[in-house]
Amino acid sequence: MKITEIRIHLMGEERLKAFASVTFDDSFVVRNMKVVEGAKGVFLCMPSRKLPDGTHKDMVHPINQEFRQYLEENILKAYNEELAKNPNGAAKPTTEAAAEEPAKAE
């Protein structure tokens, strides 16, 4: 299984640095992976849902360590490239978000 596209949406928050969407073999996409700042640097979190007891359960996850490493290396590389383009780490407003914002009077 090959990664054919990675999209990074920078968040610029204290711990949550970005969301990633990854397309595999031009056929299957996984959205809402998170790039999170931890004590030892940034790492990748799988999409999860909150259970009634307050814990979280991954919705998808790699089956073996080799694929986890392949996935994390590629997503973190794309994250660092996106961060280099936008050093502030804040998400660029989309045209939809910009259209929703009221015009500022000067």
N, C-alpha and C positions, 0 to 999 in steps of 0.2 A: 504494500500500500504506500503510495507516494503522496506527499503534500503537493498540491498543485496551486494553491493560493492561501495566503495568510493576510487577513485584514486586522489592523490594530487600531483601536479607538482609545486614545490617551485620555485618562481621567484626571491626572494631576492631583490626586488626593494624597493624604499622608501615608496610608497603607495601600489602598487600591490604586495601582499605577495605570492599568489599562485593561480593556476587554479585548479578547482575540476571537476571531472567527476563522476556522480552518477548513479548507475544502480538500478532500481526498479524491484522487483519481478523477477529477472533474465530475464527480458523481455524488458525493456525500459531504454535507457540511455539518460541522459542530460549532455552535455559537456559544457565547457567554463563558468561554474560558477566561480566567482572571490572571493577570500578572500582579502579584502582591509583594510588597516590601516586608521582609522578615528580618530577624536578628542577623542572619548570615548573608543578606542580599535579597535580590528578587528571585521569585520562584513561581511556578505555574500551578494554579488550582483548577480542577475540573469543574464543569457546571454541576450545580447541586441544587437540591430542594430541601426546605426546612420541614422536618417531621413534627408531628404534634407534641413530642416530648422536648422539642427545642434543639435537638441535634440536627446535623445536616448529613445528607446521603448523596454521594456522587451519582449523577445520572448516567454518565459515561466514564470510562477509564481505560487506560492501556492494560493489556493482559500481561505483558512482560516488561522487564526493566529496560531492554534494548529499545523497544518502541517508545517507552516513556522518555528515555534520554533523547532519542531522535526528535520527538515532538517538542520537548522542552528546549532543546538547543535551537531548533528552527524558529520557534515562537519568540524566544528571548533575543535571537539575532534580529528578527523583524521588529521587535519592540525597540531595541537599541537603535536601529536605523531610523525608525519613526521619531524617536526621542531626539536624535541628532538633527532632524529636520525642524523640530519644534522643541527647543531646549527648555522652555517653560513647563513642558509636560502637560499643559492644559489642552483639552480637546478643542479643536477648531469648531466654531459654530457651523452647523449645516445650513443650507439655504432654507430648510423648513424652520429651523430654530430661529434663524435671523428674521424670517418673515413673521414669526409669532411675537418677537420683541417689539415693544412700542418704540416709535421713532423718538429720538432724543432731541429736545429743543436746545438750540445753542444761543 
